[in-house]
Amino acid sequence: MRHAPFPVTLDMRDRWMRHMLDAVERAAIPEPQAEQMRDYFLRAAHMLVNTDDGHGHPPLTP
């Protein structure tokens, strides 16, 4: 996995998700495709986290 050598924290995950969710909204992608994209981004974001940032906050949900 190409992100493995880089720390990815919960905060980084949440920031990336905010950008991706905003992009889906701005692109005016019709439902249910938009829902599929949000679901994919959320699952991918969770998978990439590999470093504890010490905040212990709950996951971002769309």
N, CA and C atoms as an extended XYZ file, in Angstrom:
186
Properties=species:S:1:pos:R:3:atomname:S:1:resname:S:1:resid:I:1 pbc="F F F"
N         0.841       -1.173        0.000 N   MET     1
C         0.000        0.000        0.000 CA  MET     1
C         0.891        1.242        0.000 C   MET     1
N         0.621        2.160       -0.873 N   ARG     2
C         1.546        3.281       -1.026 CA  ARG     2
C         1.487        4.303        0.112 C   ARG     2
N         0.449        4.263        0.958 N   HIS     3
C         0.395        5.178        2.094 CA  HIS     3
C         1.107        4.622        3.325 C   HIS     3
N         1.473        3.358        3.307 N   ALA     4
C         2.047        2.700        4.477 CA  ALA     4
C         3.266        3.415        5.062 C   ALA     4
N         4.171        3.968        4.242 N   PRO     5
C         5.340        4.606        4.847 CA  PRO     5
C         5.036        5.945        5.513 C   PRO     5
N         3.817        6.446        5.368 N   PHE     6
C         3.461        7.764        5.898 CA  PHE     6
C         2.457        7.623        7.034 C   PHE     6
N         2.632        8.397        8.094 N   PRO     7
C         1.644        8.342        9.168 CA  PRO     7
C         0.317        8.949        8.695 C   PRO     7
N        -0.762        8.236        8.950 N   VAL     8
C        -2.105        8.732        8.650 CA  VAL     8
C        -2.888        8.640        9.955 C   VAL     8
N        -3.235        9.797       10.502 N   THR     9
C        -3.920        9.853       11.794 CA  THR     9
C        -5.429       10.005       11.610 C   THR     9
N        -6.144        9.910       12.715 N   LEU    10
C        -7.591       10.129       12.684 CA  LEU    10
C        -7.921       11.542       12.209 C   LEU    10
N        -7.129       12.511       12.667 N   ASP    11
C        -7.351       13.892       12.243 CA  ASP    11
C        -7.150       14.035       10.737 C   ASP    11
N        -6.100       13.413       10.209 N   MET    12
C        -5.857       13.463        8.762 CA  MET    12
C        -6.996       12.806        8.004 C   MET    12
N        -7.473       11.677        8.521 N   ARG    13
C        -8.613       10.988        7.910 CA  ARG    13
C        -9.815       11.920        7.835 C   ARG    13
N       -10.118       12.579        8.943 N   ASP    14
C       -11.294       13.443        9.001 CA  ASP    14
C       -11.163       14.641        8.064 C   ASP    14
N        -9.967       15.197        7.996 N   ARG    15
C        -9.753       16.334        7.087 CA  ARG    15
C        -9.936       15.900        5.630 C   ARG    15
N        -9.394       14.739        5.283 N   TRP    16
C        -9.537       14.216        3.912 CA  TRP    16
C       -11.002       13.963        3.604 C   TRP    16
N       -11.714       13.377        4.584 N   MET    17
C       -13.136       13.101        4.375 CA  MET    17
C       -13.925       14.382        4.136 C   MET    17
N       -13.631       15.414        4.885 N   ARG    18
C       -14.351       16.685        4.677 CA  ARG    18
C       -14.169       17.186        3.245 C   ARG    18
N       -12.946       17.093        2.734 N   HIS    19
C       -12.683       17.529        1.355 CA  HIS    19
C       -13.430       16.647        0.352 C   HIS    19
N       -13.409       15.352        0.570 N   MET    20
C       -14.071       14.434       -0.366 CA  MET    20
C       -15.589       14.612       -0.342 C   MET    20
N       -16.164       14.766        0.845 N   LEU    21
C       -17.616       14.965        0.946 CA  LEU    21
C       -18.016       16.288        0.303 C   LEU    21
N       -17.201       17.313        0.506 N   ASP    22
C       -17.475       18.604       -0.122 CA  ASP    22
C       -17.397       18.487       -1.642 C   ASP    22
N       -16.431       17.747       -2.144 N   ALA    23
C       -16.285       17.573       -3.590 CA  ALA    23
C       -17.486       16.847       -4.183 C   ALA    23
N       -17.963       15.819       -3.502 N   VAL    24
C       -19.133       15.091       -3.994 CA  VAL    24
C       -20.342       16.025       -4.033 C   VAL    24
N       -20.503       16.821       -2.987 N   GLU    25
C       -21.634       17.757       -2.933 CA  GLU    25
C       -21.538       18.807       -4.037 C   GLU    25
N       -20.361       19.380       -4.205 N   ARG    26
C       -20.185       20.428       -5.225 CA  ARG    26
C       -20.354       19.891       -6.648 C   ARG    26
N       -20.022       18.626       -6.838 N   ALA    27
C       -20.147       18.021       -8.168 CA  ALA    27
C       -21.597       17.694       -8.511 C   ALA    27
N       -22.481       17.822       -7.527 N   ALA    28
C       -23.909       17.558       -7.731 CA  ALA    28
C       -24.145       16.169       -8.324 C   ALA    28
N       -23.446       15.203       -7.787 N   ILE    29
C       -23.590       13.815       -8.236 CA  ILE    29
C       -24.939       13.306       -7.741 C   ILE    29
N       -25.722       12.714       -8.626 N   PRO    30
C       -27.052       12.253       -8.213 CA  PRO    30
C       -26.979       11.070       -7.238 C   PRO    30
N       -27.993       10.990       -6.388 N   GLU    31
C       -28.148        9.809       -5.534 CA  GLU    31
C       -28.640        8.694       -6.445 C   GLU    31
N       -28.363        7.449       -6.280 N   PRO    32
C       -27.601        6.825       -5.200 CA  PRO    32
C       -26.096        6.782       -5.447 C   PRO    32
N       -25.625        7.308       -6.579 N   GLN    33
C       -24.180        7.293       -6.853 CA  GLN    33
C       -23.407        8.089       -5.809 C   GLN    33
N       -23.953        9.226       -5.386 N   ALA    34
C       -23.278       10.029       -4.369 CA  ALA    34
C       -23.153        9.246       -3.070 C   ALA    34
N       -24.202        8.518       -2.698 N   GLU    35
C       -24.150        7.704       -1.481 CA  GLU    35
C       -23.102        6.607       -1.609 C   GLU    35
N       -22.992        6.006       -2.764 N   GLN    36
C       -21.977        4.972       -2.982 CA  GLN    36
C       -20.574        5.558       -2.845 C   GLN    36
N       -20.379        6.749       -3.380 N   MET    37
C       -19.062        7.385       -3.275 CA  MET    37
C       -18.746        7.734       -1.826 C   MET    37
N       -19.720        8.306       -1.105 N   ARG    38
C       -19.482        8.644        0.303 CA  ARG    38
C       -19.139        7.396        1.106 C   ARG    38
N       -19.856        6.311        0.860 N   ASP    39
C       -19.588        5.062        1.568 CA  ASP    39
C       -18.176        4.554        1.245 C   ASP    39
N       -17.799        4.587       -0.019 N   TYR    40
C       -16.458        4.133       -0.418 CA  TYR    40
C       -15.380        4.988        0.247 C   TYR    40
N       -15.544        6.314        0.198 N   PHE    41
C       -14.551        7.207        0.791 CA  PHE    41
C       -14.418        6.958        2.295 C   PHE    41
N       -15.537        6.760        2.976 N   LEU    42
C       -15.499        6.519        4.415 CA  LEU    42
C       -14.750        5.228        4.736 C   LEU    42
N       -15.051        4.157        4.009 N   ARG    43
C       -14.359        2.884        4.244 CA  ARG    43
C       -12.874        2.995        3.917 C   ARG    43
N       -12.550        3.660        2.816 N   ALA    44
C       -11.140        3.827        2.440 CA  ALA    44
C       -10.399        4.657        3.482 C   ALA    44
N       -11.030        5.715        3.963 N   ALA    45
C       -10.396        6.583        4.951 CA  ALA    45
C       -10.092        5.824        6.238 C   ALA    45
N       -11.027        5.006        6.691 N   HIS    46
C       -10.797        4.218        7.906 CA  HIS    46
C        -9.633        3.251        7.702 C   HIS    46
N        -9.569        2.642        6.536 N   MET    47
C        -8.541        1.652        6.255 CA  MET    47
C        -7.135        2.266        6.256 C   MET    47
N        -7.015        3.513        5.859 N   LEU    48
C        -5.706        4.141        5.723 CA  LEU    48
C        -5.098        4.612        7.040 C   LEU    48
N        -5.913        4.739        8.084 N   VAL    49
C        -5.384        5.203        9.373 CA  VAL    49
C        -4.393        4.174        9.900 C   VAL    49
N        -3.185        4.654       10.206 N   ASN    50
C        -2.144        3.747       10.696 CA  ASN    50
C        -1.373        4.307       11.883 C   ASN    50
N        -1.811        5.469       12.387 N   THR    51
C        -1.105        6.117       13.486 CA  THR    51
C        -2.118        6.741       14.438 C   THR    51
N        -1.942        6.516       15.730 N   ASP    52
C        -2.809        7.118       16.734 CA  ASP    52
C        -2.376        8.568       16.944 C   ASP    52
N        -3.332        9.480       16.811 N   ASP    53
C        -2.987       10.891       17.003 CA  ASP    53
C        -3.201       11.344       18.441 C   ASP    53
N        -3.668       10.422       19.290 N   GLY    54
C        -3.819       10.746       20.698 CA  GLY    54
C        -5.090       11.475       21.062 C   GLY    54
N        -5.922       11.820       20.076 N   HIS    55
C        -7.154       12.542       20.371 CA  HIS    55
C        -8.296       11.602       20.744 C   HIS    55
N        -8.310       10.412       20.158 N   GLY    56
C        -9.330        9.430       20.471 CA  GLY    56
C       -10.751        9.874       20.172 C   GLY    56
N       -10.898       10.748       19.194 N   HIS    57
C       -12.247       11.219       18.870 CA  HIS    57
C       -12.969       10.210       17.982 C   HIS    57
N       -14.286       10.238       17.978 N   PRO    58
C       -15.044        9.267       17.186 CA  PRO    58
C       -14.893        9.522       15.693 C   PRO    58
N       -15.176        8.519       14.891 N   PRO    59
C       -15.015        8.664       13.439 CA  PRO    59
C       -16.002        9.646       12.845 C   PRO    59
N       -15.568       10.306       11.800 N   LEU    60
C       -16.432       11.203       11.042 CA  LEU    60
C       -17.387       10.365       10.222 C   LEU    60
N       -18.646       10.724       10.218 N   THR    61
C       -19.625       10.022        9.378 CA  THR    61
C       -20.301       11.035        8.485 C   THR    61
N       -20.598       10.624        7.277 N   PRO    62
C       -21.228       11.561        6.330 CA  PRO    62
C       -22.622       11.945        6.748 C   PRO    62
